[in-house]
Amino acid sequence: MVMGGLLLLLVVLAAMYLLYSRSAQWKTVMAASGPEARDLHARHAFLKSKQVKCRVKSETDAALSAIQTAAEAVDLHHPESLKLDVHAKDLDKAEALLLQYEEKHAASALL
């Protein structure tokens, strides 16, 4: 009985370590909500086109139901927050590319 409990504890600890190590491989480079989310998606597409491993994640609490999340998506007072994450191995490349992206879009905004 004690052996079974110890084995279960070890399995839980191993699962927690794997989840932590997976999430530690991603670094958030930008967060946005509301109208700025469109720019976040554009940056995501730009990085993807340059073969940077990245993802867009919602910062919405995972405990919220789909109905609550959908209701918040249309609520202008509580827009959904998004994060642009880059894989740690591509972080330097992504930062350099995002600087290029900003320079390009700043120059086009002046025209």
PLY file of the C-alpha trace (Angstrom):
ply
format ascii 1.0
element vertex 111
property float x
property float y
property float z
element edge 110
property int vertex1
property int vertex2
end_header
0.00 0.00 0.00
2.79 2.46 0.86
4.66 1.36 -2.27
1.61 2.16 -4.45
1.31 5.64 -2.93
5.01 6.30 -3.47
4.77 5.14 -7.08
1.79 7.43 -7.66
3.68 10.36 -6.14
6.65 9.70 -8.42
4.40 9.57 -11.48
2.73 12.86 -10.52
6.10 14.54 -9.93
7.43 13.27 -13.27
4.34 14.61 -15.07
4.72 18.00 -13.38
8.39 18.16 -14.37
7.57 17.34 -18.01
4.89 20.02 -18.12
7.24 22.58 -16.59
10.11 21.74 -18.93
7.84 22.05 -21.95
6.54 25.45 -20.90
10.05 26.65 -20.05
11.00 26.18 -23.71
8.71 29.07 -24.71
9.37 32.75 -24.07
6.74 35.48 -24.36
7.92 38.29 -26.63
4.67 40.26 -26.83
1.28 40.48 -25.18
-1.77 42.32 -26.50
-5.52 42.64 -26.20
-8.27 44.36 -28.08
-7.21 46.22 -31.24
-3.53 45.45 -30.63
-4.27 41.73 -31.05
-4.38 42.25 -34.84
-0.76 43.46 -34.76
0.21 40.49 -32.59
-1.26 38.13 -35.19
0.57 39.98 -37.98
3.87 39.61 -36.10
3.12 35.91 -35.58
2.53 35.43 -39.30
5.71 37.36 -40.11
7.81 35.20 -37.77
6.23 32.01 -39.14
7.09 33.12 -42.68
10.73 33.40 -41.54
10.68 29.83 -40.13
10.62 30.92 -36.47
8.88 28.45 -34.17
6.21 30.56 -32.45
2.64 30.42 -31.21
-0.21 32.66 -30.10
-1.79 31.72 -26.79
-4.72 33.12 -24.89
-4.08 34.35 -21.37
-7.68 33.56 -20.48
-7.92 31.46 -17.35
-8.11 27.79 -18.34
-10.81 27.27 -15.72
-13.26 29.44 -17.67
-15.83 27.57 -19.68
-16.16 27.97 -23.43
-19.32 30.01 -22.94
-17.59 32.47 -20.61
-14.64 32.76 -22.99
-16.95 33.42 -25.95
-18.85 36.04 -23.96
-15.61 37.80 -23.04
-14.48 37.77 -26.67
-17.35 40.08 -27.60
-17.21 42.14 -24.40
-15.40 45.37 -25.31
-14.69 46.11 -21.64
-12.83 42.82 -21.09
-11.08 41.92 -24.35
-9.19 38.64 -24.46
-5.47 38.92 -23.81
-3.11 37.13 -26.18
0.59 36.27 -25.93
3.09 35.74 -28.71
5.47 33.02 -27.56
8.71 32.04 -29.32
10.59 28.81 -28.80
13.73 29.44 -26.75
16.02 28.18 -29.55
14.62 30.83 -31.92
14.51 33.72 -29.44
17.52 35.67 -30.76
16.39 35.27 -34.37
12.84 36.34 -33.45
14.00 39.45 -31.60
16.11 40.55 -34.58
13.24 39.89 -37.00
10.76 41.78 -34.81
13.08 44.80 -34.86
13.09 44.62 -38.67
9.31 44.29 -38.63
8.94 47.40 -36.44
11.35 49.45 -38.57
9.54 48.45 -41.76
6.11 49.28 -40.36
7.26 52.53 -38.75
8.68 53.67 -42.09
5.48 52.74 -43.95
3.38 54.61 -41.36
5.32 57.80 -42.13
4.43 57.59 -45.84
0 1
1 2
2 3
3 4
4 5
5 6
6 7
7 8
8 9
9 10
10 11
11 12
12 13
13 14
14 15
15 16
16 17
17 18
18 19
19 20
20 21
21 22
22 23
23 24
24 25
25 26
26 27
27 28
28 29
29 30
30 31
31 32
32 33
33 34
34 35
35 36
36 37
37 38
38 39
39 40
40 41
41 42
42 43
43 44
44 45
45 46
46 47
47 48
48 49
49 50
50 51
51 52
52 53
53 54
54 55
55 56
56 57
57 58
58 59
59 60
60 61
61 62
62 63
63 64
64 65
65 66
66 67
67 68
68 69
69 70
70 71
71 72
72 73
73 74
74 75
75 76
76 77
77 78
78 79
79 80
80 81
81 82
82 83
83 84
84 85
85 86
86 87
87 88
88 89
89 90
90 91
91 92
92 93
93 94
94 95
95 96
96 97
97 98
98 99
99 100
100 101
101 102
102 103
103 104
104 105
105 106
106 107
107 108
108 109
109 110
